[in-house]
């Protein structure tokens, strides 16, 4: 296939040209006047999104989500590679046997490529090498109760040896960076306040919980030299710690999420538990600081943190933020949500490709294969109508459940087509399963 576009988003520039694909790989980038098989015209031709923070929940909790629905939503949203988090499935991906069960569950269901993170939990240090050898891209830990009883949190004593092992194996540790101390300190006060008020929930997860957790992760990163990645960063007050660690040359990276870049606490309706996530959506000034950190390179990437659940767990009727499951469902909409806000702030498609394709691919050890329109890489491509506006309706949502805080939002940026290694997997609202999806170690 030969794709032709006036706006091909390469790693360094947006160019007019042709992208030549053979056997699923990009073999040449040619001149615009060359013959083509697919004329993209004025639409942008972009690298497929690499979403390194999704909870697919299968096996064990497929009433929340599953490989089939999530990967179809991914294809419709321009994501060609997902890396699944180790918790919320049963069993969690904390042993080699659990990884095998997850890979077996995924086979025959996926519309896009899927990789896996392993987990660091109390007592499983002896499993980490086997997990990495079996194909996980790295491992994730919690420094606080995860909400999933089968995925325990680790303290400094348990985390230090795990980080030393991962450093030797050359894969990253992903950290849910909140600690319990500041949260426990306000718990008694929060118990007396209205659980339907978003302000109550926001006060229950103070920025100090992130600040202290980031400081701990940085200290252990410095000591062990393990590649360390802060997931779903929210608190602007902790950004100076990350910036200082980067200046020091530590192998530390960090991400934020579309919901932190799009929503602000001042406009979250009381009782609207679809907005609940941890860490929480914070104030407008905090959001502005996150955008500046992305622009400055303090934050490396944007990932969806797609964390759905069954509607009953969201306590929508009661509107109780303190009792509802925390997690935003937004995998399908991650690209247009981020693009809508980015273009409003003067950022372009080059930045989007870096934040949502190249940097996540690097985190997962997939650079050179995923995340860029470059010779030698997989032909994971999307045709993006970046000026086309739409309103989010329940009917367009392909997640297992249509409960998402983005319903009714006016967004800009429509994925017209998605290609996985040159194969059309999404076109005009139709998802097409192909027989060459890669799963796990086969990425």
N, C-alpha and C positions, 0 to 999 in steps of 0.2 A: 504494500500500500504506500501511496505517496500523498501526504497531507499538505495542503497549500493554504497559507494564511498571510495576511498583511501584518498580523500581530502574533508572532510566536514568542512565548515567554521563555527565554533561555536563562541560564544562571546569571548572566552578566548584562543582558540587554533584551529589549523587545524588538524583534526584527521581522522584516518581510522575507518569506522564503518557503522552502519545502522541507518536510521531514520524511525521510525515506525509511520504511520499515520492512524488515525481512525476518521471518522466523521469530517474530515477537520482539525483536530488538531494533533499536534505532541504529541504522547503519551509516546514514549520511544526512547532513543538513545542507540543502542545496539552495540555488537561487530561486527567486520568486517566479521567474518566467519559465521554469521547467514544467514539463507535463506532470499532471497529478491524477490521482484516482478519487480524491475527496477534497473539494474546494470549500474551505471553511469560510471564505469571503471575509467579511469584516469582524467576525467573531474572534475572540482570543483563543489561541491554542495553548493550553497550559499543561504542566505536569500533573498527574493524578495526585490528589491529596493523600498524604500518609498520616493517618490518625493513630497516634501511639497511646491513646488513653480512652479505651472503651471497655465497658462491662457487658459481655455478651451472655453471661449467666447460664450457659449450658455446658455440661449437664447439671441437673439438680434444681434449677430455678427457671425453667423455660416458661413458666407462667409470667415471669418478668420480661424476658426477652429470649432470643435464641439466634443461632447462626443464620438461619434462613431469612428471618425478618430483618435482622440487623444488617446483613450484608446486602440485601436488596435496597435498604434505605441508604446504605453507603454508596452504592453504585448510582442511585438517583441523585445523591448529593455531591458526586465527583470524587469520592474517596475510592481509591483502588487498592489500598493496603491498610489493614487494621492490625493493631497489636492489642491483644486481649489481656485485661488485668486478671490477676490470679484469684481474686476473691469474688464472692457472690455465686459462684458455681459450687456445686457439691459433688465430689470433693473439690476443695480449693487446689490450685496448682502449686502445691508445696512439696510434692514428691514426684519422682519419675513415673511411677505408676499412675498418679493423677493426671500427669501431662499426657500419657498415652490414652487415658479415658477421654480427655478433652479432644485430642486429635481425632480419635475414632468417632466421637460425636459430631465433629465438624464435617467429616467426609461426606460428599454428595449433597451438601446443603448450601455451599457458599457461592456467592456471585462475584466476590472479589478475593484477593489474597489475604490470608490471615496468619499472623504470627502470635506468639504467646510470651508474656512475662511470667516468670516464676515468682514465688513468694518467700520472704524471710519471716518466719514465725518462731516463737519459743521452741527450742529443741530440734530444729531441722537443719542446723549447720552442716551436718553430715550428708544432707541431700543436695546441697547446692551444686557441687561439681557434677553430679549425675544429671541434674536438671539442665545445666549449661551444655553438657556433652550431648544431651538429647534434643537440644535445639532452642531453649528459651533464649530470648534476646537480652536478658538481664533479670533482675529480681526487685520486687517492691516490698516495702515494709510500712507499717503504721507505728507511730509513736504515741498513739492514743487508741482507745476502743474503736474498732472498725465498724461496729454495728453488726458484723457477721460473727456469731459465736465460734465458728470453726476456723476463723482467721485471727489469731491472737496478735496483740501488739507487743513490741519489744522495747526494752529499755537500753540504756547505754552499755550496760554490762553484756547483754546478749548481742547487741548490734556490732560492737567492735570486732569480735572474731569473724562475724559474717562478712563485714566489709573487707577484712584482710583476705578472706577467701576469694571474694569477688574481684578484688584488685589483682590477685594472682591469675584469675581466669580471664581478666580483661574485659569484663562486661559491667554495665552500670548498675548502681543501686538507685532505685526510685523511692523517694521518701514522701509519705503523707505527713507534711510538716505542721502538725499541731501537737502540743503536749497538754496534759490534763490540768496542771497546776492552776493557771489563770482561769480556766473554765470552772474548776471546782470552787475557786475562791468566790465566784459570783453566784453559785448554784442556789444558795439559800435565798438570796434576794430575788433571783429570777422566779423561784417557785411561788412568790407572792404576786407576780405580775400576770397580765392577761396573755394566755398562751395563743390567742388568735392574732395578737398584734405582731407584725413583723419586727417592730422595734424590740420586742422582748427577745425574739430569737437572735437578732443581731447582737444584743448586749450579752447573750449567753455564750458567744464565741468571740471574745475580745482579741484584738490584734496581738496582744502579748503572747497568746498561745502560739501564733505563727512565729513571732520574733524569737521566742525561746527555742522553738523546734529548729528553726533555720540556724540559729547559733550553734546548737548541738550538732547538726548535720555538718556544718562547716568545720567545727573542731575535729570531728572524726574523719572528715575528708582530708584535712591537713595531716592528721596522724597516720592514717592508713594508706593515703594516696589513691583510694578507690574513686573511680568516676562516680560522681554523686549528682543526682537530678532531683530538683524540687518540683513535685507535681502540683497542678491546679493552684498556683500561687495567687493569693488574694490581697494580703495586707501590705499596703504601700509603705508602712513604717518599717518593714523588714527589708525593703529593697536596698537601702544603703549597705546592709550586711552582705547581700549577694554581690553588689557592685565592688565592695572592698575585697571580697574573696576572689573575684575575677581579676582585679588588678594585681592581686598577690600571685596569680598564676595557678590557682588551685583548679583541679579538674571538676569544676562545679558548673552545672547548667540549671535552667529553670524554665517553667512554662506557665502560661495563664490560659484562660478558657474563654470561649465566645460569650458565655453568660456574664462573666465579669466585665467584659468589654462593651456589652450592649445594655445591660440593665443596671439601674442604680437603686439603692435601698429606699431613697426618697419616694420612689414611684411604685414600689412593690405593694400591692393591695393587702390589707389585713385579711387573714383567712385564706390567702391564695398559696396553698402549700406546694403547688407545682414549682414555685420559685425556691423552695428550700434546698440548700446544698451546704456542704461543709468542706472548706471554710465558706462563710456566707458571702452573698453579694453585699458589697459595702457602698459607701457614700460616693457621690459624684466626684468630689475632689480626689478620692482614692482611685476611682476609675481613670481620671486624667493622668495620674501618676503611673498607672499600669501602662497606658498607651505611650507615655514618654519613655518608660523603661524598655518597651519593645523597640521603639525608634532608636534608643541609645545602645541596644544590644545587651542590656542587663538581663532582660528576659529573652530567651532564645526562640521560643516557638509557641504556637497556639494549638491546643488539642481539645477535643470536644468534652472529655470526661462524661461521655454518654453513660448515665447511671439510672436506668429506668427501674420501675418496680410495678407490681400489680396495683391498680387504682385504689383498692381497699387500703393498702399500706400508706397511701398519700393522705389519708384522712380528709379527703376533699370536703365531705359534707360537714364534718365538725370544724374544719378549718384550724385544727390545732397544730401549730408549728412545732411545738415541743414533742408531740407524739408521732408526727409524720416521719416517714422514711426520707432521708436526705439524699437528693440526687436530681439532676436536671437531665431530661431526655432531649437530645438535640443533635444526634449524629448526622441526620440527613440535612440539617440546616446550618451546620457549622461554617461552611464556606460562605454562603450568602450573608449570614449574620455578621461574620468578621469583615467581609468585603464592604457591606453597607456602612459600617462604622469607620472602616479604614479610609474609604474614599472621601467621607465627610471630613476627615482630618488631614487630607492631602496626601495620603499614602497611595501607592500604585500597585499594579499587579506583580511587579518584581518583588516587592516586599511580601505580598501574600504568598507567592511561590516559595520564598525563603522561609517564612514563618510556618507554613502549613504543609510543605512538601520536603524541601531540602533539609531543614534542621531536624524535623522528626525522623527522616530517613537516617541521618547521621547518628542520632540518639540510639536507634535500634540496630546500628551496624549494617545499614543497607545502602550507604552511599556508593555511587557508581552503578547501582542496580535500580534503585528507586529514587523518586523525588526530584528528578531534573530531566529536561529535554536536552539530552547530550548523547553523543555517539557512544555506543556500547551499552547503554542503559536499556531497561525494559521499556517498551513502547506503551507506557501507562499514560494516557492522554485524556484530556477533557476539552470539549468545545464549550466555551463559556460566553454567554451573552451578558457582558458585564454592565450594560446600561439598561437592561430589561427589568422592569419592576414587577413585583407580584405581592399578593397578600397571602399569608399562611392560613390555610383552611384545614379542617380535620381530614377532608377527603384526600389530600395530597400526602398525608403522613404515612410512611411505610413501616415505622416501628410497630412492634406488637401492640402497643397501646398508644392512643392518640393524645395522651395527657402530656402536654408540654407548655411551658410558659410563653412560647413564641406564637401561639394561636392568635390570629388577628393582627399580627405585626406586619407592617409594610416594609418589605425588603427589596434590595436591588441585587441582581446577579442570578441568572438562570443557567443551570447546567443543561445544555441541549443534548449532548452525547458524552458517553464515557467509554473509553477503550482500555481493556486490560491486555497488555502485551499484544496490541494491535487488533484484538478481537472486540467487537462491539458488544458491550454488556448492558448499556442503557441508551435508549433512543426514544424520544417522544413519549415519555411516560411508561415505556415498556422495559422491564428488566429481563435480560436474556442470560440464563445460566450457560456457562461454557464448560467444557470437559477438561480444561487445563488449569484450573485454579490450584494455587500452591498453598499448602497448609503446614504450619509449624516449621520444622527443620528444613523443609524443602524451599523456603523462601530464597 
